[in-house]
């Protein structure tokens, strides 16, 4: 395994190329190890397959979920595009990290026991590329493999969208404006460093998929839905759940 090697894909001149850096880590620092401990613990109970064989934490960031998963499964490894976030991972994880584009997974078909997608890393691309990604995820799972897809509740998000707000966290003021543009949620942020006054503009753009759309893509990828959770603690999904966490298994 080429640790921290870059699996080069197509042109990556997209919003996600430059956003996942130190500022991102500061603004999302409240997504912490305790949240990851709860989420991974519940996932292991619902999908015990994650405790054995090679399991990929895809878009793993700095590895907060991977660090906990590896306590149960020493063959678990992670992959992310952001060199900055990978560099922030604990030193003990570094031999188990790859840098690469999730659209071009450097693993053999049928070779994985499980794949985890934590904290909404699905929907970054065009519909065509998102569908192709799902097909590839299904193809890389071996017989009896599982996929954990942690996605937001798109309907709740649409109903309760906060158009604008400002927060200060980690020495950064973030002024955010959220809009629904077609079938995508676009979040534009003006970030100001409170110590220097330095300003930068960043954005996020994620495709909004309803649960039935995600399930349809999964079926085409040879996956069947085992269970849906609405919270990291394992509560059942309802229309007002904050998350849509689908647990899929390889059907064929």
Secondary structure, DSSP 8 states (H G I E B T S, - for coil): --TT-EE--S---SHHHHHSSHHHHHHTTTS-HHHHHHHHHHHHHH-GGGGSS-EEEET-TT-HHHHHHHHH-TTEEEEES-HHHHHTS-GGGGGGEEEE-TTS--S-TT-EEEEEE-SS-S--S-HHHHHHHHHHHHHHEEEEEEEEEEEE-HHHHHHT---EEEEEETTEEEEEEEEEETTEEEEEEEEEETTT--EEEEEEEEE---HHHHHHHHHHTTEEEEEEESSTT--B--TT-SEEEEEEEE--
